[in-house]
Amino acid sequence: TCALPIWLRGRNGNSEVRGEGSFRPADGLHLRLTADRVPLNQELRLALQPAVRNVWDSLRPTGDLDQIRVDVRQGTGATRPDIAVDFDIHHPENPNQPDASIAPVSFPYTFNRLRGNVQVANGRIKLSGLEAEHGQTWLGCKGSGTCDAANWRVDLQELQIGGLKRSEETRLNSSHA
């Protein structure tokens, strides 16, 4: 069968978006979108599905992502597409490059200078080379988890923390120990 090629290119603010793929009547749609310098702003938050917006609200991200890649596949006759998202969070030494932070609702720290990779596909989450800083404190980890329309869970592995100083912010109440 004949394939219909797809090429897309556009901008949103400082972000550049590119798309490439094809549609074959017998196979369906395959589209790969790539966006560079993506701001973690209200416009993006509002474009997310409600379940993903809940994750956003629990992590409270700010700043920019270096790159997002989205693979969309929908077979002929399929009722829903398969969507895989893969994004790189970087803070190169160049201060003009993207920077991202999170301020989790359930944890008293804002994590700045985020670096690493996150992949979400088929209900699975994978974190690779995740690093962040809070003042003089740094952390690194990898992780894996699951997500669906109602819930998400990530288990951190190989968690490393350095430069942590005992303070009011980190002190545990000894009566709860």
C-alpha positions as a Markdown table, in Angstrom:
| # | Residue | x | y | z |
|---|---|---|---|---|
| 1 | Thr | 0.0 | 0.0 | 0.0 |
| 2 | Cys | 1.0 | 3.6 | -0.5 |
| 3 | Ala | 2.4 | 5.6 | 2.5 |
| 4 | Leu | 1.4 | 9.2 | 2.9 |
| 5 | Pro | 4.5 | 11.0 | 4.4 |
| 6 | Ile | 4.0 | 13.6 | 7.1 |
| 7 | Trp | 6.4 | 16.5 | 7.9 |
| 8 | Leu | 5.6 | 19.2 | 10.3 |
| 9 | Arg | 7.5 | 22.2 | 11.6 |
| 10 | Gly | 6.4 | 25.0 | 13.8 |
| 11 | Arg | 7.2 | 27.4 | 16.7 |
| 12 | Asn | 5.5 | 28.3 | 20.0 |
| 13 | Gly | 7.4 | 31.1 | 21.6 |
| 14 | Asn | 11.0 | 30.0 | 21.8 |
| 15 | Ser | 10.1 | 26.3 | 21.3 |
| 16 | Glu | 10.7 | 24.7 | 18.0 |
| 17 | Val | 8.5 | 21.7 | 17.1 |
| 18 | Arg | 9.2 | 19.2 | 14.4 |
| 19 | Gly | 7.2 | 16.2 | 13.3 |
| 20 | Glu | 7.9 | 13.3 | 10.9 |
| 21 | Gly | 5.9 | 10.2 | 10.2 |
| 22 | Ser | 3.6 | 8.4 | 7.8 |
| 23 | Phe | 0.1 | 7.1 | 7.3 |
| 24 | Arg | -0.6 | 3.8 | 5.6 |
| 25 | Pro | -4.2 | 2.8 | 5.2 |
| 26 | Ala | -3.3 | -0.8 | 6.1 |
| 27 | Asp | -1.1 | 0.1 | 9.1 |
| 28 | Gly | -2.4 | 3.4 | 10.4 |
| 29 | Leu | -0.5 | 6.4 | 11.7 |
| 30 | His | 3.0 | 6.7 | 13.0 |
| 31 | Leu | 4.1 | 10.2 | 14.0 |
| 32 | Arg | 7.2 | 11.3 | 15.9 |
| 33 | Leu | 7.1 | 14.9 | 17.3 |
| 34 | Thr | 10.2 | 16.6 | 18.8 |
| 35 | Ala | 10.2 | 19.9 | 20.6 |
| 36 | Asp | 13.2 | 21.8 | 21.9 |
| 37 | Arg | 13.3 | 24.3 | 24.8 |
| 38 | Val | 9.8 | 23.6 | 26.1 |
| 39 | Pro | 8.6 | 25.9 | 28.8 |
| 40 | Leu | 6.9 | 24.2 | 31.8 |
| 41 | Asn | 4.2 | 26.8 | 31.9 |
| 42 | Gln | 0.4 | 27.1 | 32.4 |
| 43 | Glu | -0.2 | 26.8 | 28.7 |
| 44 | Leu | 1.4 | 23.3 | 28.7 |
| 45 | Arg | -0.3 | 22.3 | 32.0 |
| 46 | Leu | -3.7 | 23.2 | 30.5 |
| 47 | Ala | -3.0 | 21.1 | 27.4 |
| 48 | Leu | -2.5 | 17.9 | 29.5 |
| 49 | Gln | -5.1 | 15.3 | 30.2 |
| 50 | Pro | -6.6 | 15.7 | 33.7 |
| 51 | Ala | -4.7 | 12.6 | 35.1 |
| 52 | Val | -1.4 | 14.0 | 33.9 |
| 53 | Arg | -2.3 | 17.5 | 35.2 |
| 54 | Asn | -2.7 | 15.9 | 38.7 |
| 55 | Val | 0.9 | 14.6 | 38.5 |
| 56 | Trp | 2.0 | 18.1 | 37.3 |
| 57 | Asp | 0.2 | 19.7 | 40.3 |
| 58 | Ser | 1.8 | 17.3 | 42.8 |
| 59 | Leu | 5.4 | 18.1 | 41.4 |
| 60 | Arg | 4.9 | 21.8 | 40.6 |
| 61 | Pro | 7.5 | 22.0 | 37.8 |
| 62 | Thr | 8.9 | 25.3 | 36.5 |
| 63 | Gly | 11.5 | 26.3 | 34.0 |
| 64 | Asp | 12.2 | 24.6 | 30.6 |
| 65 | Leu | 12.8 | 21.1 | 29.3 |
| 66 | Asp | 15.7 | 20.6 | 26.9 |
| 67 | Gln | 13.8 | 18.3 | 24.6 |
| 68 | Ile | 10.6 | 16.3 | 24.4 |
| 69 | Arg | 10.0 | 13.4 | 22.0 |
| 70 | Val | 6.5 | 12.0 | 21.5 |
| 71 | Asp | 5.7 | 8.9 | 19.4 |
| 72 | Val | 2.1 | 8.5 | 18.4 |
| 73 | Arg | 1.0 | 5.2 | 16.8 |
| 74 | Gln | -2.5 | 4.4 | 15.9 |
| 75 | Gly | -3.2 | 1.2 | 13.9 |
| 76 | Thr | -6.0 | 1.2 | 11.4 |
| 77 | Gly | -9.2 | 0.5 | 13.2 |
| 78 | Ala | -7.8 | 1.2 | 16.7 |
| 79 | Thr | -9.9 | 3.3 | 18.9 |
| 80 | Arg | -7.1 | 5.0 | 20.8 |
| 81 | Pro | -3.5 | 5.8 | 19.9 |
| 82 | Asp | -0.4 | 4.5 | 21.7 |
| 83 | Ile | 1.6 | 7.4 | 22.9 |
| 84 | Ala | 5.1 | 7.3 | 24.3 |
| 85 | Val | 6.8 | 10.4 | 25.8 |
| 86 | Asp | 10.5 | 10.7 | 26.3 |
| 87 | Phe | 12.0 | 13.9 | 27.6 |
| 88 | Asp | 15.4 | 15.2 | 28.6 |
| 89 | Ile | 15.8 | 17.6 | 31.5 |
| 90 | His | 19.2 | 19.3 | 31.4 |
| 91 | His | 21.0 | 22.2 | 33.0 |
| 92 | Pro | 24.2 | 22.6 | 31.0 |
| 93 | Glu | 26.9 | 24.8 | 32.5 |
| 94 | Asn | 25.8 | 27.5 | 30.0 |
| 95 | Pro | 23.3 | 29.6 | 32.0 |
| 96 | Asn | 21.4 | 30.5 | 28.7 |
| 97 | Gln | 20.4 | 26.9 | 28.3 |
| 98 | Pro | 17.2 | 25.4 | 29.7 |
| 99 | Asp | 16.8 | 24.9 | 33.5 |
| 100 | Ala | 14.0 | 23.1 | 35.3 |
| 101 | Ser | 12.9 | 22.8 | 38.9 |
| 102 | Ile | 10.3 | 20.8 | 40.9 |
| 103 | Ala | 8.7 | 21.7 | 44.2 |
| 104 | Pro | 6.9 | 18.5 | 45.3 |
| 105 | Val | 3.8 | 19.1 | 47.4 |
| 106 | Ser | 4.7 | 16.1 | 49.7 |
| 107 | Phe | 8.4 | 17.1 | 50.3 |
| 108 | Pro | 9.7 | 20.4 | 51.9 |
| 109 | Tyr | 12.4 | 21.0 | 49.2 |
| 110 | Thr | 12.5 | 22.7 | 45.9 |
| 111 | Phe | 14.8 | 20.8 | 43.6 |
| 112 | Asn | 16.7 | 23.0 | 41.1 |
| 113 | Arg | 19.0 | 22.3 | 38.2 |
| 114 | Leu | 17.2 | 19.1 | 37.3 |
| 115 | Arg | 19.0 | 16.8 | 34.9 |
| 116 | Gly | 18.1 | 13.4 | 33.5 |
| 117 | Asn | 15.6 | 11.6 | 31.3 |
| 118 | Val | 12.0 | 10.5 | 31.8 |
| 119 | Gln | 10.1 | 8.1 | 29.7 |
| 120 | Val | 6.4 | 7.4 | 29.9 |
| 121 | Ala | 4.8 | 4.7 | 27.7 |
| 122 | Asn | 2.2 | 2.0 | 28.0 |
| 123 | Gly | 1.5 | 2.7 | 31.7 |
| 124 | Arg | 5.2 | 2.6 | 32.6 |
| 125 | Ile | 7.5 | 5.3 | 33.9 |
| 126 | Lys | 11.3 | 5.2 | 33.8 |
| 127 | Leu | 13.6 | 7.7 | 35.3 |
| 128 | Ser | 17.3 | 7.7 | 34.2 |
| 129 | Gly | 20.2 | 9.7 | 35.5 |
| 130 | Leu | 18.0 | 12.0 | 37.5 |
| 131 | Glu | 19.9 | 14.7 | 39.5 |
| 132 | Ala | 18.9 | 17.8 | 41.3 |
| 133 | Glu | 20.2 | 20.4 | 43.8 |
| 134 | His | 18.7 | 22.3 | 46.8 |
| 135 | Gly | 21.2 | 24.8 | 48.0 |
| 136 | Gln | 24.3 | 22.8 | 49.0 |
| 137 | Thr | 22.4 | 19.5 | 49.0 |
| 138 | Trp | 22.4 | 17.3 | 45.9 |
| 139 | Leu | 20.6 | 14.1 | 45.0 |
| 140 | Gly | 20.8 | 11.5 | 42.3 |
| 141 | Cys | 18.6 | 8.5 | 41.5 |
| 142 | Lys | 17.0 | 6.4 | 38.9 |
| 143 | Gly | 13.5 | 5.0 | 39.2 |
| 144 | Ser | 10.6 | 3.1 | 37.6 |
| 145 | Gly | 6.9 | 3.1 | 38.1 |
| 146 | Thr | 3.4 | 2.9 | 36.7 |
| 147 | Cys | 0.7 | 5.2 | 35.7 |
| 148 | Asp | -2.9 | 5.1 | 34.6 |
| 149 | Ala | -5.8 | 7.5 | 34.2 |
| 150 | Ala | -6.3 | 7.7 | 38.0 |
| 151 | Asn | -2.9 | 7.1 | 39.7 |
| 152 | Trp | 0.8 | 7.2 | 39.4 |
| 153 | Arg | 3.6 | 5.7 | 41.4 |
| 154 | Val | 7.4 | 5.9 | 41.1 |
| 155 | Asp | 9.9 | 3.9 | 43.1 |
| 156 | Leu | 13.3 | 5.6 | 43.4 |
| 157 | Gln | 16.3 | 3.3 | 43.1 |
| 158 | Glu | 20.0 | 4.0 | 43.9 |
| 159 | Leu | 19.1 | 7.2 | 45.7 |
| 160 | Gln | 22.2 | 9.2 | 46.6 |
| 161 | Ile | 22.1 | 12.4 | 48.7 |
| 162 | Gly | 25.1 | 14.6 | 49.5 |
| 163 | Gly | 25.7 | 17.8 | 51.3 |
| 164 | Leu | 22.7 | 17.5 | 53.6 |
| 165 | Lys | 23.0 | 19.5 | 56.7 |
| 166 | Arg | 20.9 | 19.1 | 59.8 |
| 167 | Ser | 18.5 | 22.0 | 60.1 |
| 168 | Glu | 15.0 | 22.9 | 61.0 |
| 169 | Glu | 14.0 | 21.9 | 57.5 |
| 170 | Thr | 15.4 | 18.4 | 57.8 |
| 171 | Arg | 15.2 | 17.7 | 61.5 |
| 172 | Leu | 13.0 | 14.8 | 62.5 |
| 173 | Asn | 10.8 | 15.1 | 65.6 |
| 174 | Ser | 12.4 | 12.6 | 68.1 |
| 175 | Ser | 9.0 | 11.9 | 69.6 |
| 176 | His | 8.0 | 10.2 | 66.3 |
| 177 | Ala | 11.1 | 8.2 | 65.9 |
